[in-house]
C-alpha cells in the first residue's frame, strides 16, 4: 500500500510502497492527488527502463522534448540527459552539454508550462555519492 510522507512544507513529499510500472487506475488517482498537493514527489527504489520512464511520464500527458536540442538523449529525443555518462546507450554518442552543471528551468518560462517534470536517477545512471545540488522552488 502506498504511503505519502511530507518531507518539506508546501513542496515535498515522499511516496513509498508503490511501483510506477504497475499502478492501476485507483493507485494513479491517489498518486495524482499527492502530486497536486506538495508539488515535488520523491519515489524511491524505482528500477525503470527508458520505455518505462516514458510510459510513466505519458500518464501526465503528452511528452514534449526540451528546447535545448544538444542535451536530448540520442535515441529518445523526448528525454533530456543531465550527464553524458547517464546510461549505456549514451556512451556511444557523448552528450556535449552537462545540463546539471548549469541552471535549468525545465520549461517553466514558456507560454505554456509543463504539467510535470520527471528526474530519474537509477539503474546504470551515474549519480554522486553525496551532494548533487538538485533544488526545487514553488510559488505556493
C-alpha positions in Angstrom: 0.0 0.0 0.0 1.4 3.4 -0.9 2.2 5.8 1.8 2.7 9.6 1.4 5.0 11.3 3.9 5.6 15.1 3.9 9.3 16.0 3.9 9.1 19.8 3.3 6.2 22.2 3.9 4.2 23.0 0.8 6.6 21.5 -1.7 7.9 18.0 -0.8 6.6 14.5 -0.1 8.0 11.0 -0.4 5.9 8.1 -1.6 6.8 4.6 -0.6 5.2 1.2 -1.3 4.5 1.9 -5.0 5.9 0.5 -8.2 5.1 3.0 -11.0 5.2 0.2 -13.6 2.1 -1.5 -12.2 -0.1 1.3 -11.0 -3.8 0.6 -11.6 -6.4 3.4 -12.1 -7.0 3.8 -8.3 -3.3 3.9 -7.4 -2.8 6.5 -10.2 -5.6 8.6 -8.9 -4.0 8.6 -5.4 -0.6 9.4 -6.9 -2.0 12.3 -9.0 -3.7 13.8 -5.9 -0.4 13.5 -4.0 1.3 15.2 -6.9 -1.1 18.2 -6.8 -0.7 18.8 -3.1 3.0 19.0 -2.3 4.3 19.7 -5.9 7.5 17.7 -5.7 7.3 14.0 -5.1 10.2 11.5 -4.4 9.6 7.9 -5.3 12.5 5.8 -4.1 13.6 2.3 -5.3 12.2 2.5 -8.8 14.2 0.4 -11.3 12.9 1.6 -14.7 14.0 1.1 -18.3 13.8 4.1 -20.6 10.5 2.8 -22.0 9.0 2.6 -18.5 10.1 6.1 -17.7 8.4 7.3 -20.9 5.3 5.3 -20.1 5.1 6.8 -16.6 5.7 10.3 -18.0 2.9 9.9 -20.6 0.4 9.3 -17.8 0.7 13.1 -17.1 0.1 14.0 -20.8 2.0 14.4 -24.0 5.8 14.3 -23.5 7.4 17.2 -25.2 11.2 17.4 -25.9 13.1 20.2 -24.2 14.0 23.2 -26.3 17.8 22.6 -25.8 18.4 20.0 -28.5 22.0 19.2 -27.8 21.1 17.7 -24.4 18.5 15.4 -25.8 19.0 11.6 -25.5 20.4 10.4 -28.8 17.8 7.6 -29.2 14.9 9.1 -27.2 14.8 12.8 -28.0 11.9 13.4 -25.7 14.3 12.8 -22.8 16.9 15.3 -21.7 20.2 13.9 -20.4 21.7 15.6 -17.4 25.1 14.0 -17.7 27.0 12.4 -20.7 27.6 9.2 -18.6 24.0 8.6 -17.7 23.2 5.3 -19.4 24.9 2.6 -21.5 23.1 3.8 -24.6 24.5 7.4 -24.3 28.1 6.2 -24.0 28.3 5.5 -27.8 27.2 9.1 -28.6 28.6 11.5 -26.0 26.3 14.4 -25.0 28.4 17.6 -25.0 26.3 19.6 -22.6 26.2 18.6 -18.9 22.8 20.1 -18.0 23.3 19.6 -14.3 26.2 22.0 -14.3 24.0 25.0 -15.1 20.7 26.4 -14.0 17.8 25.0 -16.0 14.1 25.6 -15.5 12.5 22.6 -17.2 10.4 24.7 -19.5 8.8 26.8 -16.6 9.5 30.0 -18.6 7.4 29.0 -21.6 4.0 30.4 -22.5 2.5 27.0 -21.7 4.4 25.3 -18.9 4.9 21.6 -18.3 2.4 19.9 -16.1 5.1 17.7 -14.7 8.8 17.1 -15.0 10.5 13.8 -14.1 14.0 13.5 -12.9 15.2 9.9 -12.8 18.4 8.6 -11.3 18.6 4.8 -11.3 19.8 1.6 -13.0 23.1 2.4 -14.8 22.9 6.1 -14.2 25.9 7.7 -12.7 24.9 9.7 -9.6 27.0 11.4 -7.0 27.6 9.6 -3.6 26.8 12.9 -1.9 25.6 16.4 -2.8 24.0 16.7 -6.3 22.5 20.1 -5.6 19.1 19.4 -7.1 16.8 22.2 -5.9 13.1 22.8 -6.4 11.1 26.0 -6.0 7.4 26.6 -5.5 5.5 29.8 -5.7 2.8 28.4 -3.4 
